[in-house]
């Protein structure tokens, strides 16, 4: 007999209250939540789960209700772009379809690590929610009471009065064309006191209108770039039905550009809204001088299709100004930001180029929610369509019924493409939970995970221990914490690599190996995640070798074969890490890791007397 019980909310409150007390109590509370859910009468039926294959080309859709994932019999035709673009012979073609729009397909075989695109940014500037930054070099700006030896003074632009930084190199760079040049002329031409009646250092929201304005100004200053922007998707009709998004853009972009900055005669509300949509759909998040920025790249980068298992990787790099080849600023000054896209795994001729618009280390519900809310489409890629997420089980919960019997049962969505589909154990089939309850539980656990200090080893380990009976070991919330642990073991006070006992060296090794298995599925090939984790993996292995030598457990002559084999394993990890991370920007921590990996590899080869 099925009994309806409406205690879910009560139990969830209990779950939060007890989450920090005892591991057993936490497990019991969450299991009770799901068991209560399991006996609630179900209403409605599940939507059919259409099977998708890897050849599906997932990208943004013009219809909000459409899932982006096209069956094999989709109609695709090649379009001739040679008249529009001069560099179409870069090894790819542009295809189009009714659902997909335009997307890039390889016109030759690409090997892993090979460059596909190297494009200059069409526009770069502060991201949404940005705090004050210099509009030339993007260093953070502060009010006068916070200036110090390490925090540069803020000085007004001599022409328009907008606050910029006081770093000497940035001041010199302003003599050259830069990102601030066009808007500076617009502000100066307006000649209205209202333009700066609000202080950007106090009214942070003014920065949200900078990038839309920079895009709009191309209408006057660069017909070629304006045409590129006009070809980009904006999803205006979808966005109009999202009041929060539409009204926010009206308040923070449209009203600021037209009223506050006095450019009502230059740009219509419709134009500004469309530009906001272009940015939301196509912009990349990039970093510069410690600030988060957004940039549009073209004419080809924005055409790359989405997949939750990408076959490309990309980095943003700075090309320093080199005016008339007479002077060149350092990497820490202003310059042109470019995006470089490489094949992370081998790509065959005829295969589409994929990047991921979502964070690959999240589970399906989180990824699809992000894509729907920020990119306006529902992903139906192979990973999203598979309840097991390609065998990684990154969204799986543990079945409490099976656990009582000593069996490992995984609670999975019966249809990941339907957010309302019920969840069921893949072993016993008896344990069923509502999607809403699973979402609530994951949301509460995620809140706790986000509050974990990244340098607190004990807190991270306790989190994993606390939810060991609730989350499968490869659940994305566990993987995120394990990723943190893999990097802090060996690097923070009390846990430096030479302080770690053998048990923790083994722990770091196990963490790295577990992560690499996951990364090889969700980001296969030469991914940044793999490169960093390979470097982390070499540390405990090398430390254990040196300890075994120092403490006499292995002897250089007696155990020469074993020693050589272990050192070669370390060399292999270091070499691959170097090959992956050397493509990162020269000022990044990843590039520094690549240099360290190369040096470590050479040291080992010298020790082994092996020629590099």
Protein Blocks (a to p, Z undefined) as FASTA:
>chain_A
ZZdddfklmmmmmmmmmmmmcfklmmmmmmmmmmmmmmpccedjddddddddfklccddd
fbfkbccdddfkbccddddfklmpmklmnopacdddfklopadddfbdcdehiafbdcdd
fbdcddehiacddfklopacddfklgcfklccddddfklopacdfbfklmmmmmpccfkl
mmmmmmmmnopaklmmpcfklmmmlmmmmmmmmmmmmmmmomklmmmmmmpcfklmmmmm
mmklmmmmmmmmmmmmmmmnopmmmpcfklmmmmmmmmmmmpccddeehiacdddddfkl
mmpccdfbdcbdcddddddddehhlaccdfklgcddddddddfbdcdehiacdddfbdfk
bcfklmmmmmmmmnopacfbfklmpmnlnonopmbccdfklmmnopacddddfblklmkb
ccddfklomaccdfklmmmmmmmmmmmmmmpcfklmklmmmmmmmmmmmbcfklmklmmm
mmmmmmmgopaghiafklpcfklmmmmmmmmmmmmmmmmmmmgcjdfklmmmmmmmmmmm
mmmmmmmmmnopacfklmmmmmmmmmmmmmmmmmmmmmmmmmpcfkbmklmmmmmmmmmm
mmmmmmnopaZZ
